[in-house]
């Protein structure tokens, strides 16, 4: 994990703990922002630290050899930011729209040289001329810029002093700005292609802390793309890359700090 990001998350967590202690240590203090959650609509923004990875389902013919996985994924850690719009439904339910921009880079490694055994052709693939896979062919560093638009239904408990726990779940529309989906080049030219438009589901939990001027919410969110993100290589490309995978789906864990 990036050391700077790790230190930033640890520092943020310590600060939240210190602030929480300050919120609770005096039993007879006044509640803060008492009417804040009575608003029909409210606004804010958030910052996030992200862990991005892929869920891979391998093609049993081209993606596995002697029970070994020939395609592996390496996660990455990065950051993002976004806006918050809240619509109050009742004392316990809110609807949240939290569009944001998330950045990341993941790495796929294709140890698929053994697919040369299918060079004569199969029922699903034409014959191909084997090629020696160099590092530039085996390793794909996939840069990602995501426009993430989640709509979340939030359920929260009653306030306890100046805090309130909650859980939320919902669906996301995610646009991958670096998908290369329309490129005519593919992995033969070191271009990895994936879908631009994606749909996901999310689950989140956190604690809302109330201060004199704002509400701070540290939270953890998991987001999981539901559709298959693979854009297949061209028909004339050997089965070293996308043919080795049946399904590829993004998995993301976010540590979020919200300010409202």
C-alpha positions in Angstrom: 0.0 0.0 0.0 1.2 3.5 -0.8 2.9 4.7 2.4 1.7 8.3 2.0 -1.9 7.1 1.6 -1.6 4.7 4.6 -0.2 7.5 6.8 -3.0 9.9 5.7 -5.7 7.3 6.5 -4.1 6.5 9.9 -3.9 10.2 10.7 -7.5 10.8 9.7 -8.6 7.9 11.9 -6.7 9.2 14.9 -8.2 12.7 14.4 -11.7 11.2 14.2 -11.0 9.2 17.5 -9.8 12.4 19.2 -12.8 14.4 18.0 -15.1 11.6 19.1 -13.6 11.6 22.5 -14.1 15.4 22.7 -17.8 14.9 21.8 -18.5 12.4 24.5 -16.4 13.3 27.5 -18.9 15.8 29.0 -22.2 14.4 29.9 -24.1 17.7 30.4 -23.0 19.5 27.2 -25.5 20.7 24.7 -26.4 18.8 21.5 -24.9 20.4 18.4 -26.7 21.0 15.1 -30.0 19.9 16.7 -32.1 20.9 13.6 -29.6 19.9 10.9 -31.2 16.5 10.1 -34.7 18.1 10.0 -33.9 19.7 6.7 -35.7 18.2 3.7 -32.5 18.7 1.6 -28.9 19.2 2.5 -25.5 19.2 0.8 -21.9 18.4 1.3 -18.8 16.8 -0.1 -16.5 13.8 0.6 -12.9 12.6 0.3 -12.0 9.0 -0.1 -9.1 6.5 0.0 -9.7 3.6 -2.4 -8.6 0.0 -2.8 -9.4 -1.3 -6.3 -9.1 -4.8 -7.5 -10.6 -7.2 -10.0 -12.8 -10.3 -9.5 -11.7 -12.7 -12.3 -13.6 -15.8 -13.5 -11.2 -17.8 -15.7 -11.9 -19.6 -18.9 -11.2 -23.3 -17.9 -9.4 -23.9 -21.2 -7.3 -20.8 -21.8 -7.1 -19.4 -18.2 -6.0 -22.5 -16.3 -3.3 -25.1 -16.6 -2.8 -28.0 -14.2 -5.1 -26.3 -11.7 -3.0 -23.1 -11.8 -4.6 -19.8 -12.5 -2.9 -18.2 -15.5 -4.3 -14.7 -15.0 -3.8 -12.8 -11.7 -4.7 -9.4 -10.5 -2.8 -6.9 -8.3 -4.8 -4.3 -6.4 -4.0 -0.6 -6.1 -4.6 2.2 -3.6 -5.6 5.6 -4.7 -8.0 8.5 -3.9 -11.2 10.2 -4.9 -13.6 13.0 -4.1 -17.3 13.8 -4.7 -20.4 15.7 -3.7 -23.3 14.8 -1.5 -27.0 15.6 -1.9 -29.4 14.3 0.8 -33.1 14.0 0.7 -34.8 13.3 4.1 -37.6 10.8 3.9 -38.4 10.5 7.6 -36.7 10.3 11.0 -34.9 7.1 10.1 -34.5 7.1 6.3 -32.6 9.3 3.8 -31.9 9.0 0.1 -28.3 10.1 -0.9 -26.9 10.9 -4.3 -23.1 11.0 -4.1 -21.5 11.5 -7.5 -17.7 11.4 -7.4 -14.5 10.9 -9.4 -12.3 8.0 -8.4 -8.8 7.3 -9.7 -6.8 4.1 -9.7 -4.4 1.7 -11.5 -4.5 -2.1 -11.4 -2.2 -4.7 -12.9 -3.2 -7.9 -14.7 -0.5 -10.6 -15.4 -1.1 -13.2 -18.1 1.0 -16.3 -17.7 -0.7 -17.9 -20.7 2.2 -19.1 -22.8 0.9 -22.6 -22.3 -2.0 -21.7 -24.6 0.4 -22.5 -27.5 -0.9 -26.0 -27.2 -4.1 -24.8 -28.9 -2.3 -23.2 -31.9 -3.8 -25.8 -34.2 -7.2 -24.4 -33.4 -10.2 -25.4 -31.4 -14.0 -25.4 -31.8 -14.1 -21.8 -30.6 -10.8 -20.4 -31.8 -9.1 -20.4 -35.2 -5.5 -21.6 -35.5 -2.9 -19.0 -34.6 0.8 -18.5 -34.8 2.4 -18.7 -31.3 4.4 -15.8 -30.1 6.9 -15.5 -27.3 5.3 -13.4 -24.5 7.7 -10.7 -23.2 6.9 -8.7 -20.1 5.2 -6.0 -22.2 2.9 -8.7 -23.4 2.3 -10.5 -20.1 1.7 -7.5 -17.9 -1.0 -4.9 -18.3 -1.0 -1.8 -16.1 -4.6 -0.6 -16.4 -5.2 3.0 -15.4 -8.7 3.9 -14.4 -10.7 7.1 -14.0 -14.2 6.4 -12.9 -17.2 8.7 -12.7 -19.1 7.0 -9.9 -22.8 7.9 -9.3 -24.2 6.0 -6.4 -27.8 6.4 -5.2 -28.0 5.1 -1.6 -30.9 4.4 0.8 -29.6 5.2 4.3 -31.1 3.9 7.5 -29.9 5.5 10.8 -30.6 5.1 14.5 -31.4 7.8 17.0 -28.7 10.3 18.0 -26.6 9.4 20.9 -25.2 12.7 22.3 -23.5 14.1 19.2 -23.2 11.0 17.1 -25.5 8.7 15.1 -24.7 5.3 13.5 -26.1 4.3 10.1 -26.0 1.7 7.3 -26.7 2.3 3.7 -27.1 0.3 0.5 -27.8 1.2 -3.1 -26.9 1.0 -6.8 -24.2 2.8 -8.9 -23.8 3.9 -12.5 -20.1 4.0 -13.2 -18.4 5.4 -16.3 -14.8 4.3 -17.0 -13.2 7.3 -18.8 -10.1 5.2 -19.7 -11.8 2.0 -20.9 -10.4 2.1 -24.5 -13.7 0.4 -25.4 -13.9 2.0 -28.9 -10.2 1.4 -29.8 -9.6 -0.8 -32.8 -6.3 -1.9 -31.2 -6.3 -4.7 -28.7 -3.8 -6.6 -26.6 -1.6 -7.4 -29.6 -0.8 -3.7 -29.6 -0.7 -3.5 -25.7 -4.1 -2.0 -25.5 -6.4 -3.5 -22.8 -10.1 -2.7 -23.5 -13.0 -2.8 -21.0 -16.6 -1.6 -20.9 -17.2 2.2 -20.5 -20.7 2.0 -19.0 -21.1 -0.2 -15.9 -23.6 -0.9 -13.1 -22.8 -1.8 -9.5 -24.2 -2.3 -6.0 -22.8 -0.7 -2.9 -23.1 -1.2 0.9 -21.8 1.3 3.5 -21.6 1.8 7.2 -20.4 4.6 9.4 -20.9 7.0 12.3 -22.0 10.6 11.9 -20.5 13.2 14.3 -22.0 16.6 15.0 -20.0 19.7 15.6 -20.8 23.3 16.0 -20.5 24.2 12.3 -20.7 20.9 10.4 -21.3 17.1 10.5 -18.3 14.8 9.9 -18.9 11.2 8.8 -16.2 8.5 8.6 -17.5 5.5 6.7 -16.5 2.3 4.9 -18.1 1.5 1.6 -17.9 -1.6 -0.7 -18.7 -1.2 -4.4 -19.0 -4.2 -6.7 -19.6 -4.0 -10.5 -22.3 -6.5 -11.6 -21.7 -6.6 -15.4 -18.8 -8.2 -17.2 -16.3 -5.6 -18.1 -14.4 -7.5 -20.7 -14.2 -6.2 -24.3 -13.0 -9.2 -26.3 -9.8 -9.1 -28.3 -10.1 -9.0 -32.1 -10.9 -12.4 -33.7 -7.4 -12.7 -35.2 -5.6 -12.2 -31.8 -4.2 -15.4 -30.1 -6.0 -16.5 -26.9 -3.3 -15.2 -24.5 -5.4 -12.3 -23.0 -9.2 -11.8 -22.9 -9.9 -15.3 -24.1 -8.3 -16.5 -20.9 -11.0 -14.8 -18.8 -14.8 -15.4 -18.8 -15.7 -12.6 -16.4 -13.9 -9.5 -15.1 -15.5 -7.3 -12.5 -14.2 -4.4 -10.4 -14.3 -4.6 -6.6 -13.6 -1.5 -4.6 -13.4 -0.6 -0.9 -13.6 3.0 0.1 -12.6 4.7 3.3 -14.7 7.9 3.1 -14.7 11.2 5.1 -17.9 13.2 4.5 -18.4 16.8 5.4 -21.9 18.3 5.5 
